[in-house]
Amino acid sequence: MDFTQLPHPGRVMAEVWARIACHDDEDFEGGAGPEALQAVNRATAAFMARATGGFSPAALALAYMDWAMHLSMAPGKQAELAVKAWRKAARFGAYAIASTFDRNFPNCIGPLPGDDRFSAPVWQDWPFRFWYQAFLLNQQWWHNATHGVPGTAPHHEAVVAFAARQMLDMFSPSNAPFTNPEVIRRARETGGANFMNGARNLMEDLARKAAGQPRAGTEAFVPGETVAVTPGEVIFRNHLIEVIQYRAATASVAAEPVLIVPAWIMKYYILDLSPENSLVRYLVSKGHTVFCISWRNVTQEDRHLGFDDYRREGVMAALDAVNAIVPGQKTHAVGYCLGGTLLSIAAAAMARAGDDRLASVTLFAAQTDFTEPGELQLFVDPSELYTLESMMWDQGYLSAGQMAGAFEMLRSNDLVWSRVVHEYLMGERPAMNDLMAWNADATRMPARMHSEYLRRLFLDNDLAAGRYAVEGRPVSLLDVRVPLFVVGTERDHVAPWRSVYKIHQLTDTDVTFVLTSGGHNAGIVSEPGHKHRHYRLHETKHGELHLSPDEWVEATPPSEGSWWPAWEAWLSARSGGPASLPTLGGPGYPVLGPAPGTYVMQR
């Protein structure tokens, strides 16, 4: 029989039975059989993961059972929910009667902060106001039902609440064409052409997804042409990274260079978008010599690469290049998101080894303690990790689309349903911008590295606990004595700022912490002149008393504008005097080609 014609789990199972049949009992007991059967487990889990989008049905079932069983054994909570349901029904009934005769009668409930689905004045018209008020009351009741059930594990409670919110959002009156007054008004204005345009948008998106192409409009933002255009040269390349050295834009430069370590789940040019909002260009214009890592987009053959490979072949290899080109000077190292976590580990390992090549460490939206990682923790438990690891075991990496799906679920109103309403029901394509185009240009993560990251950092929190080992020995952030500049963003769903703030508890050095407006990406790409931006900044000196996050906010007044100038001033204050311009490349590091290099072009 030709096993290759079977569906994936069936093919693996057939191959396994064939292998077992070829071994005697001794071989089976020695591990040949169990190893093969483990492959069947992995193949089956991977097959199921494709059907569920990478989510573990077992994890959801366990969470639901925990919540439902404890709720069934909590008559007090049941009585509380019954009373709340009766009160909400009575309140809605009174509102419905009063508002029928008085259009200006105040609403009985308002949406949560940041929920703009019902902000248009037309939602106050009859009968739409009744529908959305009933929806918000129902949403509030389900929040009460999924929280505070005695005995339920906090993680399971969060999973059930998240699932309930996803179901409620799906049935929001804003998502249906005949219960959304904005869509109805648009249909009247266009004679129904909005539905034709929406269908065309949907078909185009489906065709692009099937062909593996990015969203419509991204073709206008090409690295090296419209984005990532700060002049520079690639001066180093290995299997994992390219290092870009940017050309000086001033007559002299600060003595200490800057090395940027972006996250490997993103293309590096998040920090070098259009010229007007490029952090790299801003630093170069202020007289800094800037180097940046550009990560390779890994393939199935790179499944064996682990977290330490990214440290050695990434951060340390790039630092060696910087030191060769700017000899005798320490380096200001900058890490963004996962790149900041990796840089923290590298800095701790360097400190333990007596390697003093760093002048400072800057972390953008980077976590070092994962006890409060935000809603991403919903996707991290043993069952979910087994599902993800099985999927990566099969394909060798975690794809960009699989990562994007998880992030979209965290903000389904903004990233899923808002898009459905505007692009498919209203028939309106939003204007693409550089940040949106960059977000669609994601990368893959090798299986081993992603598994190590999720288990050792997210699940076990080894770094904060002092258990994370580099080259067989644990490292500690307490050994890092260079000054730190740490940035958190107010609306970060990936690295919540209170989690980022925990760096104060893990280090024994001066920490300058900035809390800026915006989210995980928009809060960092916050160039001077950007409207409606503010930030808070405070330096906690070594030895000063620790403040809780809320105490820190209360004691730190906001400043209007971008935090970039404050950070640049902080870098300059910790740099030496002006120095002559460094050469592009150096001994052993020849110029290999112009920025943005070749790795950023990989799909």
C-alpha positions as CSV (number, residue, x, y, z in Angstrom):
1,M,0.0,0.0,0.0
2,D,1.2,3.5,-0.8
3,F,1.2,5.3,2.7
4,T,1.7,8.7,1.0
5,Q,-1.9,8.6,-0.2
6,L,-3.3,8.4,3.3
7,P,-4.4,11.6,5.3
8,H,-1.5,12.8,7.5
9,P,-2.4,11.0,10.8
10,G,-3.3,7.8,8.9
11,R,-0.1,7.9,7.0
12,V,2.0,8.2,10.2
13,M,0.0,5.5,11.9
14,A,0.5,3.1,9.0
15,E,4.2,3.8,9.0
16,V,4.4,3.3,12.7
17,W,2.7,-0.1,12.6
18,A,5.1,-1.1,9.8
19,R,8.1,-0.1,12.0
20,I,6.7,-1.9,15.0
21,A,6.1,-5.1,12.9
22,C,9.8,-5.0,11.9
23,H,11.0,-5.0,15.5
24,D,11.0,-7.8,18.0
25,D,9.9,-7.4,21.6
26,E,13.4,-6.4,22.8
27,D,13.6,-3.5,20.3
28,F,10.1,-2.3,21.3
29,E,11.0,-2.3,25.0
30,G,14.2,-0.5,24.1
31,G,12.4,2.5,22.8
32,A,11.9,2.0,19.0
33,G,8.2,1.3,19.5
34,P,7.3,4.0,22.1
35,E,9.2,6.6,20.1
36,A,7.2,5.8,17.0
37,L,3.9,5.8,19.0
38,Q,4.8,9.2,20.3
39,A,5.1,10.4,16.7
40,V,1.5,9.2,16.2
41,N,0.4,11.3,19.2
42,R,2.2,14.3,17.7
43,A,0.8,13.7,14.2
44,T,-2.8,13.4,15.5
45,A,-2.5,16.6,17.7
46,A,-1.0,18.4,14.7
47,F,-3.9,17.3,12.5
48,M,-6.4,18.5,15.0
49,A,-4.6,21.8,15.5
50,R,-5.1,22.5,11.8
51,A,-8.8,22.1,12.2
52,T,-9.0,24.3,15.3
53,G,-6.6,27.0,14.2
54,G,-4.0,25.9,16.7
55,F,-6.2,26.0,19.8
56,S,-6.5,23.0,22.1
57,P,-10.1,21.7,22.4
58,A,-9.0,19.9,25.6
59,A,-7.8,23.2,27.2
60,L,-11.1,24.9,26.5
61,A,-13.1,21.8,27.7
62,L,-11.1,21.7,31.0
63,A,-11.7,25.4,31.6
64,Y,-15.4,25.1,30.9
65,M,-15.7,22.0,33.2
66,D,-13.9,23.7,36.0
67,W,-16.1,26.8,35.7
68,A,-19.4,24.9,35.2
69,M,-18.8,22.4,38.0
70,H,-17.9,25.1,40.6
71,L,-20.8,27.3,39.5
72,S,-23.1,24.3,39.9
73,M,-21.8,23.9,43.5
74,A,-22.2,27.6,44.4
75,P,-25.9,28.3,45.1
76,G,-24.9,31.8,46.4
77,K,-23.3,32.7,43.1
78,Q,-26.3,31.3,41.3
79,A,-28.7,33.4,43.4
80,E,-26.5,36.5,42.7
81,L,-26.7,35.9,39.0
82,A,-30.4,35.3,39.1
83,V,-30.9,38.6,41.0
84,K,-28.7,40.4,38.6
85,A,-30.6,39.0,35.6
86,W,-33.9,40.1,37.1
87,R,-32.6,43.6,37.9
88,K,-31.2,44.0,34.4
89,A,-34.4,42.9,32.8
90,A,-36.4,45.3,35.0
91,R,-34.0,48.1,34.2
92,F,-34.2,47.4,30.5
93,G,-38.0,47.2,30.5
94,A,-38.2,50.6,32.3
95,Y,-35.8,52.0,29.8
96,A,-37.6,50.6,26.8
97,I,-40.9,52.1,27.9
98,A,-39.5,55.6,28.9
99,S,-37.3,55.9,25.8
100,T,-40.2,55.1,23.5
101,F,-41.8,58.4,24.4
102,D,-38.6,60.4,25.1
103,R,-35.8,60.0,22.6
104,N,-33.4,61.9,24.9
105,F,-34.0,59.6,27.8
106,P,-30.6,58.6,29.2
107,N,-29.3,55.1,28.3
108,C,-29.3,52.5,31.1
109,I,-25.8,51.3,30.4
110,G,-22.7,52.6,28.6
111,P,-20.1,50.7,26.6
112,L,-16.7,49.9,28.1
113,P,-13.8,52.3,27.6
114,G,-12.4,51.8,24.1
115,D,-15.6,50.2,22.7
116,D,-16.7,52.5,19.9
117,R,-19.1,50.2,18.1
118,F,-22.1,52.1,19.2
119,S,-20.7,55.7,19.3
120,A,-22.4,57.0,16.1
121,P,-25.5,59.2,16.8
122,V,-27.7,57.0,14.6
123,W,-27.4,54.2,17.2
124,Q,-29.8,56.3,19.4
125,D,-32.6,55.9,16.9
126,W,-35.4,53.4,17.5
127,P,-35.1,50.3,17.5
128,F,-31.3,50.2,17.3
129,R,-30.9,51.8,20.7
130,F,-32.9,49.0,22.3
131,W,-30.8,46.3,20.6
132,Y,-27.5,47.6,21.6
133,Q,-28.6,48.4,25.1
134,A,-29.9,44.9,25.5
135,F,-26.5,43.6,24.1
136,L,-24.5,45.6,26.6
137,L,-26.6,44.5,29.5
138,N,-26.2,40.9,28.4
139,Q,-22.4,41.4,28.0
140,Q,-22.3,42.8,31.6
141,W,-24.2,39.8,32.9
142,W,-21.9,37.3,31.3
143,H,-18.9,39.1,32.7
144,N,-20.4,38.6,36.2
145,A,-21.2,35.0,35.4
146,T,-17.7,34.2,34.3
147,H,-15.9,36.0,37.1
148,G,-15.8,35.3,40.8
149,V,-17.0,31.7,40.7
150,P,-15.5,30.3,44.0
151,G,-13.0,27.6,43.5
152,T,-12.4,28.1,39.8
153,A,-8.7,28.3,38.8
154,P,-7.8,31.8,37.7
155,H,-6.5,30.6,34.4
156,H,-9.6,28.6,33.6
157,E,-11.7,31.6,34.6
158,A,-9.8,33.8,32.2
159,V,-10.2,31.3,29.4
160,V,-14.0,30.9,29.9
161,A,-14.4,34.7,30.2
162,F,-12.4,35.1,26.9
163,A,-14.5,32.5,25.1
164,A,-17.7,34.1,26.3
165,R,-16.6,37.5,25.1
166,Q,-15.7,36.1,21.7
167,M,-19.2,34.5,21.4
168,L,-20.9,37.7,22.5
169,D,-18.8,39.9,20.1
170,M,-19.8,37.5,17.2
171,F,-23.5,38.2,17.9
172,S,-23.2,42.0,18.4
173,P,-25.9,44.0,16.6
174,S,-23.1,46.0,15.0
175,N,-21.9,42.9,13.0
176,A,-25.2,42.2,11.2
177,P,-26.2,44.3,8.2
178,F,-29.9,44.6,9.2
179,T,-29.3,45.5,12.9
180,N,-26.5,48.1,12.2
181,P,-28.0,51.5,11.4
182,E,-24.7,52.7,9.9
183,V,-24.7,49.9,7.4
184,I,-28.4,50.5,6.6
185,R,-27.7,54.2,6.0
186,R,-24.8,53.4,3.8
187,A,-26.9,51.0,1.8
188,R,-29.5,53.7,1.3
189,E,-26.9,56.2,0.2
190,T,-25.3,53.8,-2.3
191,G,-28.3,51.9,-3.5
192,G,-26.8,48.7,-2.1
193,A,-23.5,49.2,-3.9
194,N,-21.7,48.9,-0.6
195,F,-22.6,45.2,-0.4
196,M,-21.2,44.7,-3.9
197,N,-18.0,46.5,-2.9
198,G,-17.9,44.5,0.3
199,A,-18.3,41.2,-1.6
200,R,-15.5,42.2,-4.0
201,N,-13.3,43.1,-1.0
202,L,-14.0,39.7,0.6
203,M,-13.3,37.8,-2.6
204,E,-10.0,39.7,-3.0
205,D,-9.0,38.9,0.6
206,L,-9.8,35.3,0.3
207,A,-7.9,35.0,-3.0
208,R,-4.9,36.7,-1.5
209,K,-5.0,34.5,1.6
210,A,-5.2,31.4,-0.6
211,A,-2.2,32.6,-2.6
212,G,-0.2,33.5,0.5
213,Q,-0.2,37.2,-0.4
214,P,-0.5,40.1,2.1
215,R,-3.4,42.4,2.4
216,A,-4.4,44.7,-0.4
217,G,-2.4,48.0,-0.4
218,T,0.7,46.6,1.2
219,E,2.5,46.5,-2.2
220,A,2.9,50.3,-1.9
221,F,5.3,49.8,1.0
222,V,8.4,48.0,-0.2
223,P,11.5,47.8,2.0
224,G,14.3,49.8,0.5
225,E,11.9,51.9,-1.7
226,T,9.2,53.5,0.5
227,V,10.1,52.1,3.9
228,A,13.4,51.0,5.5
229,V,15.1,53.7,3.4
230,T,17.6,55.1,6.0
231,P,21.0,54.9,4.2
232,G,23.3,52.1,5.4
233,E,25.2,48.9,4.6
234,V,25.0,45.3,5.6
235,I,28.4,44.6,7.2
236,F,27.8,41.1,8.6
237,R,25.7,38.0,7.7
238,N,25.4,34.6,9.2
239,H,22.7,31.9,9.0
240,L,20.4,33.8,11.4
241,I,21.1,37.6,11.1
242,E,22.3,40.4,9.0
243,V,23.8,43.4,10.8
244,I,23.1,46.8,9.2
245,Q,25.4,49.8,9.9
246,Y,23.7,53.1,9.1
247,R,25.6,56.0,7.5
248,A,26.3,59.0,9.7
249,A,24.3,62.1,9.0
250,T,26.3,64.5,11.2
251,A,29.9,65.8,11.1
252,S,30.8,63.9,14.3
253,V,29.1,61.2,16.3
254,A,28.8,60.1,20.0
255,A,31.6,57.8,20.9
256,E,29.4,54.9,21.9
257,P,27.4,53.1,19.2
258,V,23.8,51.9,19.5
259,L,22.9,48.3,18.6
260,I,19.2,47.5,18.1
261,V,17.8,44.0,18.7
262,P,14.3,43.7,17.3
263,A,12.0,40.7,17.9
264,W,12.5,37.8,15.5
265,I,8.7,37.6,15.0
266,M,8.8,40.9,13.2
267,K,10.7,42.5,10.3
268,Y,13.2,44.9,11.8
269,Y,12.0,48.0,9.9
270,I,9.3,48.6,12.5
271,L,11.9,51.0,13.8
272,D,12.8,52.3,10.3
273,L,9.4,52.9,8.6
274,S,8.9,56.0,6.6
275,P,11.5,58.8,6.9
276,E,9.2,60.9,9.1
277,N,8.6,58.2,11.7
278,S,11.9,56.2,11.6
279,L,13.5,55.8,15.0
280,V,16.7,54.8,13.3
281,R,16.8,57.9,11.2
282,Y,16.0,60.0,14.2
283,L,19.0,58.6,16.1
284,V,21.3,59.0,13.2
285,S,20.2,62.6,12.8
286,K,21.1,63.2,16.4
287,G,24.7,62.0,16.0
288,H,24.6,58.4,17.0
289,T,26.2,55.5,15.2
290,V,23.4,53.0,14.8
291,F,23.6,49.2,14.1
292,C,20.5,47.0,13.7
293,I,19.9,43.3,13.5
294,S,17.7,42.0,10.7
295,W,16.6,38.4,11.4
296,R,16.4,35.7,8.8
297,N,12.9,34.4,8.1
298,V,13.4,30.7,9.1
299,T,12.2,27.7,7.2
300,Q,11.4,24.1,8.1
301,E,15.1,23.2,8.0
302,D,15.7,25.6,11.0
303,R,13.4,23.7,13.4
304,H,16.4,22.8,15.6
305,L,17.4,26.4,16.3
306,G,16.9,27.2,20.0
307,F,16.8,30.3,22.2
308,D,20.5,30.1,22.9
309,D,21.2,30.0,19.1
310,Y,19.4,33.4,18.9
311,R,21.6,34.7,21.7
312,R,24.9,33.5,20.3
313,E,24.4,33.9,16.6
314,G,22.2,36.9,17.1
315,V,23.0,39.3,19.9
316,M,26.5,38.2,20.6
317,A,27.6,37.9,17.0
318,A,26.2,41.4,16.3
319,L,27.9,42.8,19.3
320,D,31.2,41.4,18.1
321,A,30.7,43.1,14.8
322,V,30.0,46.4,16.5
323,N,33.0,46.2,18.7
324,A,35.3,45.4,15.7
325,I,34.0,48.5,13.7
326,V,33.9,50.8,16.7
327,P,36.8,49.4,18.9
328,G,37.5,50.5,22.4
329,Q,33.9,51.8,23.0
330,K,31.1,50.3,25.0
331,T,27.7,49.8,23.3
332,H,24.2,51.1,24.1
333,A,22.0,48.0,23.5
334,V,18.4,48.3,22.6
335,G,15.8,45.5,22.6
336,Y,12.2,45.5,21.3
337,C,9.6,43.1,22.5
338,L,11.0,39.5,22.4
339,G,14.3,41.1,21.3
340,G,14.3,42.9,24.6
341,T,13.8,39.7,26.6
342,L,16.6,38.1,24.6
343,L,18.9,41.1,25.2
344,S,18.1,40.9,29.0
345,I,19.3,37.3,29.1
346,A,22.4,38.1,27.0
347,A,23.2,41.1,29.3
348,A,22.8,38.9,32.4
349,A,25.0,36.2,30.9
350,M,27.6,38.9,30.0
351,A,27.6,40.3,33.5
352,R,28.1,36.9,35.0
353,A,31.1,36.3,32.7
354,G,32.6,39.7,33.4
355,D,32.0,41.0,29.9
356,D,31.6,44.8,30.3
357,R,31.0,45.8,26.7
358,L,27.6,47.3,27.4
359,A,27.2,51.0,28.3
360,S,23.4,50.8,28.9
361,V,20.4,48.6,28.1
362,T,17.1,49.9,26.7
363,L,14.0,47.8,26.6
364,F,11.0,48.6,24.5
365,A,7.7,46.8,25.6
366,A,9.8,43.8,26.7
367,Q,8.9,41.5,29.6
368,T,11.4,39.9,31.9
369,D,8.8,38.6,34.4
370,F,5.9,36.6,33.0
371,T,3.6,36.2,36.1
372,E,1.2,38.8,34.6
373,P,1.7,38.5,30.8
374,G,-1.7,39.8,29.9
375,E,-4.2,38.0,27.8
376,L,-1.6,36.0,25.9
377,Q,-1.5,33.8,28.9
378,L,-4.8,32.4,27.7
379,F,-2.9,30.5,25.1
380,V,-0.2,29.2,27.4
381,D,-1.0,26.1,29.5
382,P,0.3,22.5,29.2
383,S,-2.5,21.4,26.9
384,E,-2.2,24.4,24.6
385,L,1.6,24.1,24.5
386,Y,1.3,20.4,23.5
387,T,-1.0,21.4,20.7
388,L,1.4,24.2,19.5
389,E,4.5,22.0,19.8
390,S,2.8,19.2,17.8
391,M,1.9,21.7,15.1
392,M,5.5,22.9,15.0
393,W,6.8,19.3,15.1
394,D,4.9,18.7,11.9
395,Q,5.9,21.9,10.0
396,G,9.1,22.9,11.7
397,Y,8.0,26.4,12.7
398,L,5.2,28.5,13.8
399,S,3.9,30.5,10.9
400,A,3.1,34.2,10.8
401,G,-0.5,33.5,10.1
402,Q,-0.9,31.3,13.1
403,M,0.7,34.0,15.3
404,A,-1.5,36.7,13.8
405,G,-4.6,34.7,14.5
406,A,-3.9,34.6,18.2
407,F,-3.2,38.4,18.3
408,E,-6.4,39.1,16.4
409,M,-8.5,37.1,18.8
410,L,-7.1,39.2,21.7
411,R,-8.5,42.3,20.0
412,S,-11.3,40.9,17.9
413,N,-13.4,44.0,18.0
414,D,-10.6,46.1,16.6
415,L,-8.9,43.6,14.3
416,V,-11.7,41.3,13.2
417,W,-15.2,42.6,13.5
418,S,-14.4,46.2,12.9
419,R,-12.8,45.1,9.6
420,V,-15.8,42.9,8.7
421,V,-18.2,45.9,9.2
422,H,-16.1,48.5,7.4
423,E,-14.7,46.4,4.5
424,Y,-17.4,43.8,3.9
425,L,-20.6,45.5,5.0
426,M,-19.9,49.2,4.4
427,G,-17.7,48.3,1.4
428,E,-14.9,50.7,2.5
429,R,-11.2,49.9,2.3
430,P,-9.2,51.8,4.9
431,A,-6.2,53.6,3.6
432,M,-3.1,51.5,4.1
433,N,-0.3,53.0,6.0
434,D,3.3,52.0,6.7
435,L,2.6,50.5,10.1
436,M,-0.3,48.4,8.8
437,A,1.8,47.2,5.9
438,W,4.7,46.3,8.2
439,N,2.3,44.4,10.4
440,A,1.3,42.2,7.4
441,D,5.0,41.4,6.7
442,A,5.5,39.0,9.5
443,T,8.1,36.2,10.0
444,R,8.2,32.6,11.2
445,M,9.6,31.1,14.4
446,P,11.5,27.8,14.6
447,A,9.9,25.0,16.6
448,R,12.6,24.5,19.2
449,M,13.1,28.2,20.0
450,H,9.4,28.9,20.3
451,S,8.8,25.9,22.5
452,E,11.7,26.9,24.8
453,Y,10.4,30.5,25.0
454,L,6.9,29.5,25.9
455,R,7.9,26.8,28.4
456,R,10.9,28.3,30.1
457,L,9.8,31.9,30.2
458,F,6.0,32.1,29.8
459,L,5.0,29.0,31.6
460,D,7.8,28.4,34.1
461,N,9.0,32.1,34.4
462,D,12.6,30.8,34.8
463,L,14.3,34.2,34.1
464,A,12.5,36.0,36.9
465,A,13.0,33.1,39.3
466,G,16.7,32.9,38.6
467,R,16.5,29.4,37.0
468,Y,17.2,30.4,33.4
469,A,20.4,28.7,32.4
470,V,22.9,29.9,29.7
471,E,25.7,27.5,28.9
472,G,24.6,25.3,31.8
473,R,24.6,27.9,34.5
474,P,21.7,30.1,35.7
475,V,21.8,33.8,35.0
476,S,20.3,36.6,37.1
477,L,19.2,40.1,36.1
478,L,20.5,41.3,39.5
479,D,24.0,41.0,37.9
480,V,23.2,43.7,35.3
481,R,24.6,46.9,36.7
482,V,24.5,49.2,33.7
483,P,21.7,51.8,33.7
484,L,18.3,50.7,32.2
485,F,15.8,52.7,30.2
486,V,12.5,50.8,30.0
487,V,9.4,51.7,28.0
488,G,5.9,50.4,28.5
489,T,2.8,51.4,26.6
490,E,-0.6,52.1,28.1
491,R,-2.7,49.9,25.9
492,D,-0.3,47.0,25.3
493,H,-2.1,43.6,24.9
494,V,1.2,41.8,24.2
495,A,3.4,43.1,27.0
496,P,1.2,44.9,29.5
497,W,3.0,47.8,31.1
498,R,2.5,46.5,34.6
499,S,4.3,43.4,33.6
500,V,7.1,45.4,32.0
501,Y,7.4,47.5,35.1
502,K,8.4,44.4,37.1
503,I,12.0,45.0,35.9
504,H,12.3,47.2,39.0
505,Q,12.0,44.1,41.2
506,L,14.5,42.1,39.3
507,T,17.5,44.4,38.9
508,D,19.9,46.2,41.2
509,T,20.7,49.3,39.1
510,D,19.3,52.7,38.0
511,V,16.0,52.2,36.1
512,T,14.5,55.0,34.1
513,F,10.9,53.9,33.3
514,V,8.7,55.5,30.7
515,L,4.9,54.9,30.3
516,T,3.8,56.2,26.9
517,S,0.4,56.4,25.3
518,G,-0.5,54.0,22.5
519,G,-0.2,50.2,22.1
520,H,2.5,47.7,21.6
521,N,3.6,49.1,18.2
522,A,2.1,52.6,17.9
523,G,3.3,53.6,21.4
524,I,6.9,52.8,20.3
525,V,6.6,54.4,16.9
526,S,5.8,57.8,18.4
527,E,7.9,60.3,16.6
528,P,8.1,64.0,17.6
529,G,5.2,66.0,16.2
530,H,2.8,63.0,16.4
531,K,-0.5,64.5,17.7
532,H,-2.2,63.3,20.9
533,R,0.8,61.7,22.4
534,H,2.0,61.9,26.0
535,Y,4.3,60.0,28.3
536,R,5.4,59.7,31.9
537,L,9.1,59.4,32.9
538,H,10.8,58.8,36.2
539,E,14.2,57.5,37.2
540,T,14.5,55.2,40.2
541,K,18.0,55.3,41.4
542,H,19.8,52.3,42.8
543,G,18.9,51.9,46.4
544,E,15.7,54.0,46.3
545,L,12.4,52.6,47.7
546,H,10.3,50.6,45.3
547,L,6.9,52.0,44.2
548,S,4.0,49.9,43.0
549,P,2.8,50.6,39.4
550,D,-0.2,52.6,40.6
551,E,1.9,54.6,43.1
552,W,4.4,55.3,40.3
553,V,1.6,56.6,38.0
554,E,0.2,58.8,40.8
555,A,3.7,60.2,41.5
556,T,4.7,60.8,37.9
557,P,2.9,63.6,36.0
558,P,2.4,63.2,32.2
559,S,4.3,65.2,29.7
560,E,2.9,66.0,26.2
561,G,4.6,64.9,23.1
562,S,7.0,62.1,22.1
563,W,9.3,60.3,24.5
564,W,12.0,59.9,21.8
565,P,13.8,63.2,22.7
566,A,13.9,62.2,26.4
567,W,15.4,58.9,25.5
568,E,17.9,60.4,23.1
569,A,18.9,62.9,25.8
570,W,19.3,60.0,28.2
571,L,21.6,58.2,25.7
572,S,23.7,61.3,25.1
573,A,24.1,61.9,28.9
574,R,25.6,58.4,29.1
575,S,27.9,58.8,26.1
576,G,31.3,60.2,25.7
577,G,32.2,63.3,23.8
578,P,32.1,63.7,20.0
579,A,34.2,61.2,18.0
580,S,35.2,61.0,14.4
581,L,32.9,59.1,12.0
582,P,33.5,55.3,12.0
583,T,34.2,53.5,8.8
584,L,31.4,51.4,7.2
585,G,32.5,47.9,8.0
586,G,35.9,47.0,9.3
587,P,38.5,44.2,9.5
588,G,36.7,40.9,9.0
589,Y,33.4,42.8,8.4
590,P,33.4,43.9,4.8
591,V,30.4,45.8,3.3
592,L,28.1,43.1,1.8
593,G,25.5,45.3,0.2
594,P,23.2,48.2,0.8
595,A,20.5,48.3,3.5
596,P,17.9,47.0,4.0
597,G,19.7,43.8,3.0
598,T,18.4,40.5,1.8
599,Y,16.9,38.8,4.9
600,V,14.1,41.4,5.1
601,M,13.0,40.5,1.7
602,Q,12.4,36.8,2.5
603,R,8.8,35.6,2.5
